[in-house]
Amino acid sequence: MSFHIVGEQPEREVFPGHVGRFVHSERMTFAFWRITQGAQLPAHSHPHEQVAHVLRGEYELTIDGVPHRCVPGTMAVIPPNAVHYGRAITDCEILDVFAPVREDYRG
């Protein structure tokens, strides 16, 4: 068992305008994002299942060619290997949960 204070985790800009803090459990990665209005997430896929939860702001997320305007409270389940991309309509805060662990987000 472990406890983490998200605000004490180091920040890292993974994509332009997408600054994250990461917490890892044995089987999952939690990514807490601050995203600048207008920032674009390039099209990509990965073998991880992902759940994206918009906490603040508006974000347009496209999964397998289907766009959706996400507002606070919206949760999107992104299957493994699904091509997805997005853009911040406003400044946003998003929590992404990945399974299994995103080794590329460690350290």
N, C-alpha and C positions, 0 to 999 in steps of 0.2 A: 504494500500500500504506500502511496506517496501523495503529497499535496503540492500544488504548484500555484504561485501567484502569477497570473498571466502578465500583468504589468511589469513584472521583474524579468521576464524572458527577453533575450536580445531581439531587436527588430532586424529584419532583413528584407530588402526590396528584391523580390523574385522576378517580377515583371515591372516595367515602368508604371509608376503610380499605384502599384500593389505592394504594400508593406505589411509583412506578416510577423507574427509571434507564434512559435510552435511548441506544443506539448505532445509528448509521445508516451503511449502506454505500451504494453507488451504487444498488442495487436492493432492499435489504431494510432493515427496522427490527428491532432486537433490544430487547425490553422485559424488564427484570429487575424483577420485582414482589416486594414484601413486602406480604403481605395479612393483615389482622387477623382473628382468629377471629370468625365471625358476619357479616363484611362481605358485602354483596350486590352482585353485578354486575348492573345492570339489563339487561333484554332489549334487544338491539340487533343490527344487522347492518352490514356495510361491504363495499366492493368488493374488499378484500384477502383473499388466502388467508392463513390463520393456522395455525401449529402451536404448540400449548401443551404445555409439558413441565413436569410437577410435579417439583420438586427436593426439597421438604420439605413435610411436612404432608399434609392431606387436603382435597380441594376437590370439591364436587359441580358438575359442568358439564353443562348441558342444551343439546343442539344439535338444532335442528329438532324439538323436543318430546321428544327421547330423553335421559333423565338418565343420568349415569354418575358413579360415585364414583371419583375419581382419587386415587391414592396415588403416592409417589415412584417414578419410572420410567415413569409413565403419560404417553403422548404422544397428544394428540388433534389430528387434522387437521380444520380447520374450513374448508369450502369458501367461496369468495366469496359474499356476500349471504345466507348461512345465518343465521337468527335463533338467537342463543345468549345464555345468561345463566348465572349461577352464584352460589355462596355458599361461603365458607370454613368448613369444618367445624372446623378447627383453624387456628392461625397457619400461614401457608404461604409458600413461596418458589416462584415460577413463572417460567419463561422462556418468553416468547411471541416467535415470529418471524413477521413479516409481509412479504408481497411483493404488490405493490410497496411502496415506502417509505411509511410513515405520516407524511405532511407535518404532520398535526395534532399529532404528538408531537415535532416539532422545537422547539428553543429553549424 
